Amino acid sequence: MANMAQAIRMALHVGETRLGVTDIFGEDVGAPLGGVFTATQGLKTAWNSPLDERGIISAAIGIGLAGDRCVAEIQFADYIFNTIDLLKIAGNTLWASNGQYNVPIVVMTPVGAGIRGSIYHSHSFDAWATRLPGWKIVCPSTPLDAYGLMISAIKDPNPVLFMKPKALMRVRGEELIPGEPREEKQLKAMIDAPIGDRSKWKAKWPELEEFEIPIGQGKITRTGEHATIVSYGRTLPICQQVADTLRGEGAHVEVIDLRSLYPYDWQMIKSSVKKTGRVLFVNEDTEVTNFGEHLAYRCTTEMFYELLARPRVLAGKNLPGIGLHPNLEEASVPHYEDILHEARELLAETP
């Protein structure tokens, strides 16, 4: 089974060979490295940009306005903050031009903690991203979802921000990507660049299919009727572990993988919360003005009389950064014990 980095790489290959992608670029995106997480190895249209985030976003906007499609990478989300004004321009261009100019670009960036990246390589960008009108925002938690969401992002006429969780880039999936060989070693031999001299190496791509996951469509990964947990990205697999533990205790918790932060699958959330009466939103972005707070607010305003307990949000601590020491990192973002404790309290709360 492919890991997330390989899944993204295969989706980008489909993009450049069948979907009109003319440029895949960013810092260290081209040969020989192929990206810090190797998500762009072996791609024909991948090239290395200068170390200039504003230049990367500006170039992407120009390519999009010229009528071509591109995928631009900000090497880490920690470095995207100085491009906020340009991201706003990309998002409002269609509206500001009265529908005359689309900006069909994809910007992908690794987000979150989990790699011991300290204060400059552990930021989340979730809430900031959802405040960019005109953008679609996706964040996968599995390789198959990463593949399907990237295909959809490339095809979309709007700018799409593709946030890839750093901690999940090397995690293998449980489902085959359509066209992927079944043997892990075979896939690695085909599309992973060798260590050492890569000057003559070329990827041998499998016969991949165009598998799409519609942007804005969530997924129920665990079913239940006693409570709902809504998450995405890095914390989603942990929430599933918590749901499995609670099932052993007799509590059936429904887990929703949001997959898209905007547009988000409100009908799926609403139907689940109406059924269970209890909801917990989990992510690793900082807890103040967290995206989960918006969802909790909407649950409260639209389903107040159907709730059996107050909606809860479990998120990262409101800190300027995340420390390098493992204890500091683990104390800064939600982990298994934190989510389990919060879920148990939610289930125990009485009207």
C-alpha positions as CSV (number, residue, x, y, z in Angstrom):
1,M,0.0,0.0,0.0
2,A,1.2,3.5,-0.8
3,N,2.0,6.0,1.9
4,M,0.7,9.6,1.6
5,A,3.8,11.0,0.0
6,Q,3.6,8.3,-2.7
7,A,-0.1,8.9,-3.2
8,I,0.4,12.6,-3.7
9,R,3.2,11.9,-6.1
10,M,1.0,9.6,-8.2
11,A,-1.8,12.1,-8.3
12,L,0.5,14.8,-9.5
13,H,1.8,12.4,-12.2
14,V,-1.8,12.0,-13.4
15,G,-2.2,15.8,-13.2
16,E,0.8,16.5,-15.5
17,T,0.1,13.7,-18.0
18,R,-3.7,13.9,-18.3
19,L,-5.1,17.0,-16.5
20,G,-3.1,19.8,-18.0
21,V,-0.7,20.6,-15.2
22,T,2.1,22.5,-16.7
23,D,4.2,23.3,-13.7
24,I,4.9,21.8,-10.3
25,F,7.3,24.0,-8.3
26,G,8.5,25.2,-5.0
27,E,11.6,25.0,-2.8
28,D,13.5,21.7,-3.5
29,V,10.5,20.4,-5.4
30,G,12.4,19.4,-8.5
31,A,15.4,17.1,-8.9
32,P,17.4,15.7,-7.2
33,L,15.4,15.9,-3.9
34,G,11.8,15.9,-5.1
35,G,10.5,17.7,-2.1
36,V,11.4,17.4,1.6
37,F,8.8,14.6,1.9
38,T,9.6,13.2,-1.5
39,A,6.1,13.9,-2.8
40,T,7.3,15.3,-6.1
41,Q,10.1,12.8,-7.1
42,G,10.2,11.8,-10.7
43,L,7.7,14.3,-12.0
44,K,8.5,15.8,-15.4
45,T,7.2,19.3,-14.8
46,A,8.7,19.7,-11.3
47,W,11.2,22.5,-10.9
48,N,13.0,24.2,-8.1
49,S,12.0,27.8,-7.2
50,P,14.1,30.4,-5.4
51,L,13.6,30.4,-1.6
52,D,10.9,33.0,-1.9
53,E,7.3,32.1,-0.7
54,R,5.9,35.3,-2.1
55,G,7.5,34.7,-5.4
56,I,6.1,31.1,-5.4
57,I,2.5,32.3,-4.8
58,S,2.8,35.2,-7.3
59,A,4.1,32.9,-10.0
60,A,1.3,30.5,-9.4
61,I,-1.3,33.3,-9.7
62,G,0.3,34.4,-12.9
63,I,0.3,30.9,-14.4
64,G,-3.4,30.5,-13.4
65,L,-4.4,33.8,-14.9
66,A,-2.6,32.8,-18.1
67,G,-4.9,29.9,-18.4
68,D,-2.6,27.1,-17.3
69,R,-2.8,24.8,-14.3
70,C,0.0,24.5,-11.7
71,V,0.7,23.0,-8.3
72,A,2.9,25.2,-6.1
73,E,4.4,24.1,-2.8
74,I,5.2,26.1,0.2
75,Q,7.8,23.8,1.8
76,F,6.2,24.1,5.3
77,A,3.0,25.9,6.4
78,D,5.2,27.8,8.9
79,Y,6.5,29.8,5.9
80,I,3.1,30.6,4.3
81,F,2.1,33.4,6.7
82,N,4.0,36.1,4.7
83,T,1.9,35.4,1.6
84,I,-1.5,36.0,3.2
85,D,-2.2,39.1,1.1
86,L,-1.4,37.2,-2.1
87,L,-3.6,34.3,-1.1
88,K,-6.4,36.8,-0.5
89,I,-5.9,38.2,-4.0
90,A,-6.0,34.7,-5.6
91,G,-9.2,34.0,-3.7
92,N,-11.0,37.2,-4.6
93,T,-10.0,37.5,-8.3
94,L,-13.0,35.7,-9.8
95,W,-15.4,37.8,-7.7
96,A,-13.5,41.0,-8.3
97,S,-13.4,40.5,-12.0
98,N,-17.1,39.8,-12.2
99,G,-16.5,36.2,-13.2
100,Q,-14.0,36.9,-16.0
101,Y,-10.9,35.4,-14.5
102,N,-10.5,32.1,-12.8
103,V,-7.3,31.2,-10.8
104,P,-7.2,27.4,-11.2
105,I,-4.1,26.8,-9.0
106,V,-3.3,24.3,-6.2
107,V,-1.1,25.3,-3.3
108,M,0.1,22.4,-1.2
109,T,1.9,22.7,2.1
110,P,2.7,20.3,5.0
111,V,1.0,21.3,8.2
112,G,1.0,20.4,11.9
113,A,3.3,18.8,14.4
114,G,4.5,15.2,14.8
115,I,8.0,15.3,13.2
116,R,9.8,17.0,16.1
117,G,10.1,20.1,14.0
118,S,10.2,22.6,16.9
119,I,8.9,26.2,16.5
120,Y,9.6,26.7,12.8
121,H,8.3,23.4,11.4
122,S,5.2,22.5,13.5
123,H,2.6,25.2,12.7
124,S,-1.0,24.5,11.7
125,F,-2.7,26.7,9.2
126,D,-6.3,25.4,9.5
127,A,-8.1,28.4,10.9
128,W,-6.2,30.9,8.9
129,A,-7.0,29.0,5.7
130,T,-10.7,28.9,6.3
131,R,-10.7,32.8,6.6
132,L,-9.6,33.1,2.9
133,P,-12.7,33.7,0.9
134,G,-12.7,32.1,-2.6
135,W,-10.4,29.2,-1.6
136,K,-11.3,25.6,-1.2
137,I,-9.4,23.9,1.7
138,V,-8.7,20.2,2.0
139,C,-6.8,18.1,4.5
140,P,-6.6,14.3,4.0
141,S,-5.9,11.7,6.6
142,T,-5.3,8.7,4.4
143,P,-3.2,8.1,1.2
144,L,-6.3,7.2,-0.9
145,D,-8.0,10.4,0.3
146,A,-4.8,12.4,-0.5
147,Y,-4.8,10.9,-4.1
148,G,-8.5,11.5,-4.7
149,L,-8.5,15.0,-3.2
150,M,-5.5,16.1,-5.2
151,I,-7.1,14.9,-8.5
152,S,-10.2,17.0,-7.6
153,A,-8.1,20.0,-6.6
154,I,-6.3,20.0,-9.9
155,K,-9.5,19.8,-11.8
156,D,-11.2,22.6,-9.8
157,P,-11.4,26.0,-11.5
158,N,-10.9,27.7,-8.1
159,P,-7.8,28.0,-6.0
160,V,-7.4,25.0,-3.7
161,L,-5.2,24.8,-0.6
162,F,-4.0,21.2,-0.1
163,M,-2.8,20.8,3.5
164,K,-0.9,17.6,4.0
165,P,-0.3,16.5,7.6
166,K,3.5,16.1,8.2
167,A,3.1,13.3,10.7
168,L,1.1,11.2,8.1
169,M,3.3,11.5,5.1
170,R,5.1,8.2,5.7
171,V,2.0,6.3,7.0
172,R,0.8,3.6,4.6
173,G,-2.9,3.3,3.7
174,E,-5.3,0.4,4.1
175,E,-6.8,0.8,0.6
176,L,-5.2,0.5,-2.8
177,I,-5.1,3.5,-5.0
178,P,-6.7,2.5,-8.3
179,G,-3.9,1.2,-10.5
180,E,-1.3,0.9,-7.7
181,P,0.5,-2.5,-7.6
182,R,-0.4,-4.6,-4.6
183,E,3.2,-5.3,-3.6
184,E,4.7,-2.4,-1.5
185,K,8.2,-3.3,-2.7
186,Q,7.1,-3.2,-6.3
187,L,5.7,0.3,-6.0
188,K,8.8,1.5,-4.2
189,A,11.0,0.1,-7.0
190,M,8.9,1.9,-9.6
191,I,8.5,5.4,-8.2
192,D,10.9,5.9,-5.3
193,A,14.3,7.5,-6.3
194,P,17.3,5.5,-5.2
195,I,19.7,6.8,-2.5
196,G,22.8,8.3,-4.1
197,D,23.2,9.2,-7.7
198,R,19.8,10.0,-9.3
199,S,21.0,11.6,-12.5
200,K,19.9,8.8,-14.7
201,W,16.9,7.6,-12.7
202,K,13.4,7.9,-14.1
203,A,10.2,6.8,-12.4
204,K,8.2,3.9,-14.0
205,W,4.6,4.9,-13.3
206,P,1.8,2.3,-12.8
207,E,-1.3,2.5,-14.9
208,L,-3.2,4.9,-12.6
209,E,-6.9,5.7,-12.7
210,E,-8.5,9.1,-12.2
211,F,-10.1,8.5,-8.8
212,E,-11.8,11.6,-7.3
213,I,-13.1,12.5,-3.9
214,P,-15.5,15.5,-4.2
215,I,-14.3,18.5,-2.3
216,G,-16.7,19.2,0.5
217,Q,-17.7,15.6,1.1
218,G,-16.9,14.1,4.5
219,K,-16.7,10.4,5.4
220,I,-18.0,8.5,8.4
221,T,-15.1,6.2,9.5
222,R,-16.8,4.8,12.6
223,T,-20.6,4.5,13.2
224,G,-22.2,5.1,16.5
225,E,-25.2,6.5,18.3
226,H,-23.9,7.8,21.6
227,A,-21.6,10.6,20.5
228,T,-20.0,12.2,17.5
229,I,-16.3,13.1,17.0
230,V,-15.4,15.3,14.1
231,S,-11.8,15.6,13.0
232,Y,-9.4,15.6,10.0
233,G,-5.8,15.2,9.2
234,R,-3.3,14.0,11.8
235,T,-5.8,13.7,14.7
236,L,-8.3,11.6,12.7
237,P,-6.6,8.2,13.1
238,I,-6.2,8.9,16.8
239,C,-9.9,9.7,17.1
240,Q,-10.6,6.3,15.5
241,Q,-8.5,4.6,18.1
242,V,-10.4,6.3,20.8
243,A,-13.7,5.2,19.3
244,D,-12.5,1.7,19.2
245,T,-11.5,1.8,22.8
246,L,-14.9,3.3,23.8
247,R,-16.7,0.6,21.8
248,G,-15.0,-2.0,24.1
249,E,-16.5,-0.1,27.0
250,G,-20.0,-0.2,25.5
251,A,-20.1,3.4,24.1
252,H,-20.6,3.6,20.3
253,V,-19.0,6.8,19.0
254,E,-19.4,8.0,15.4
255,V,-16.3,9.4,13.8
256,I,-16.4,11.9,10.9
257,D,-13.4,12.6,8.8
258,L,-14.1,16.1,7.5
259,R,-11.5,15.9,4.7
260,S,-12.6,19.3,3.4
261,L,-12.5,22.3,5.7
262,Y,-14.2,24.5,3.1
263,P,-16.6,23.8,1.8
264,Y,-17.3,21.4,4.7
265,D,-19.9,18.7,4.9
266,W,-22.4,20.3,7.2
267,Q,-25.2,18.0,6.4
268,M,-23.1,15.0,7.5
269,I,-22.2,16.7,10.8
270,K,-25.8,17.8,11.4
271,S,-27.3,14.4,10.7
272,S,-24.8,12.7,13.0
273,V,-25.2,15.2,15.9
274,K,-29.0,15.1,15.7
275,K,-28.7,11.3,16.1
276,T,-26.2,11.3,18.9
277,G,-26.9,14.6,20.7
278,R,-23.2,14.9,21.7
279,V,-20.3,16.2,19.6
280,L,-16.5,16.7,20.1
281,F,-14.4,18.6,17.5
282,V,-10.7,17.6,17.5
283,N,-7.8,19.1,15.7
284,E,-4.2,20.3,16.4
285,D,-4.5,24.0,15.5
286,T,-4.3,26.4,18.4
287,E,-7.4,26.5,20.6
288,V,-8.2,30.3,20.3
289,T,-10.3,31.1,17.2
290,N,-10.0,27.5,16.2
291,F,-12.0,26.2,13.2
292,G,-13.7,23.7,15.5
293,E,-15.1,26.6,17.4
294,H,-17.0,27.7,14.4
295,L,-18.5,24.2,14.0
296,A,-19.4,24.1,17.7
297,Y,-21.1,27.5,17.4
298,R,-23.1,26.3,14.4
299,C,-24.2,23.2,16.2
300,T,-25.3,25.3,19.2
301,T,-27.3,27.8,17.1
302,E,-28.9,25.3,14.8
303,M,-29.5,22.3,17.1
304,F,-29.6,23.8,20.6
305,Y,-32.7,21.9,21.7
306,E,-31.5,18.6,20.3
307,L,-28.2,18.6,22.2
308,L,-27.8,16.4,25.2
309,A,-24.5,18.0,26.2
310,R,-22.5,21.1,25.3
311,P,-20.4,20.8,22.1
312,R,-16.7,20.5,22.9
313,V,-13.5,21.5,21.1
314,L,-10.2,19.8,21.8
315,A,-7.3,21.6,20.1
316,G,-3.7,22.6,20.4
317,K,-2.6,24.8,23.2
318,N,-2.5,28.6,22.5
319,L,1.3,28.8,22.4
320,P,3.6,30.9,20.2
321,G,5.2,27.7,19.0
322,I,5.9,24.0,19.7
323,G,9.1,23.0,21.6
324,L,11.7,20.7,20.2
325,H,11.7,18.3,23.2
326,P,9.2,15.4,22.7
327,N,7.5,16.2,26.0
328,L,6.9,19.8,25.0
329,E,5.4,18.7,21.6
330,E,3.2,16.1,23.1
331,A,1.9,18.6,25.7
332,S,1.1,21.1,23.0
333,V,-1.3,19.1,20.7
334,P,-4.1,16.6,21.4
335,H,-3.0,12.9,21.8
336,Y,-4.8,9.7,22.5
337,E,-5.2,10.1,26.3
338,D,-6.4,13.7,25.8
339,I,-9.1,12.7,23.3
340,L,-10.2,9.7,25.3
341,H,-10.5,11.8,28.5
342,E,-12.6,14.5,26.7
343,A,-14.8,11.9,25.0
344,R,-15.5,10.1,28.3
345,E,-16.5,13.4,29.9
346,L,-18.7,14.2,26.9
347,L,-20.5,10.8,27.3
348,A,-20.9,11.3,31.1
349,E,-22.3,14.8,30.8
350,T,-26.1,14.8,31.5
351,P,-28.7,17.3,30.2
